[in-house]
Amino acid sequence: MDPYKKSRKSSNPPYWNRARRHLLAVDPALGMIIRKCGRGKLVARNDGFFSLARSIVGQQISVKAAQSIWNKLEQKVGGISPERVIQRTALELRECGVTRQKSTYLLDLAHHFTEGDLREQNWEELNDNEVKNLITRVKGIGPWTAEMFLMFHLLRPDILPVGDVGIQNAMALHFNQNKQMTAQEMISRAESWRPWRSVASWYLWRSLDPLPVDY
């Protein structure tokens, strides 16, 4: 089965069980983490704007803090969509706990989805690098946000976000006596996880926080 093929009718990655079996087989240390985390799975929203907006809100803050701000934002806006967000002012978004900079990013993102080049984009036709190149043109979207989009919206199976603080901390804790690893060390340590590094990353996040990561 091609890991890039999936049903858009399902909110769970169709490759998840296959990936889980592979990771359990190739990495005993990671396997212990997976077993402790239980049978949960990554859940996709099938909504590109939702995924990118959620990632912007979550930049450089904890999962718990991001969830709190997101809840307030949903209540203020009345449901997250580009059409509703663009009707709000930056000040209104900031009242939800969104920073000044992130409020600007969210409004710019909403513009791209209502009037710009992301309005009717067929993401399935693009490879990982093409997706990154396209969405990082949007203000406030860098490599980390692009990787979250690839994982949580497009369900691409082999993303390893080495710039993510949670992944850095989890890999240091579980694989390097709680000492931070370089990006190259992390990539080398994760080599046996291919082509399912997105799944491994999800379990690493869960190992630090029982609240499932959601973008």
Buried (B, 14 or more C-beta within 10 A) or exposed (E): EEBBEBEEEEEBBBBBEBBBEBBBEBBEEBBEBBEEBEEEBBBBBBBBBBBBBBBBBBBEBBBEEBBBBBEBBEEBBEEBBBEBBBEBEBEBBBBBBBBEBBBBBBBBBBBBBBEBEBEEBEBEEBEBEEBBEBBBEBBBBBEBBBBBBBBBBBBBBBBBBBEBEBBBBBBBBBBEEEEEBEEEBBEEBBEBBEBBBBBBBBBBBBBBEEEBBBB
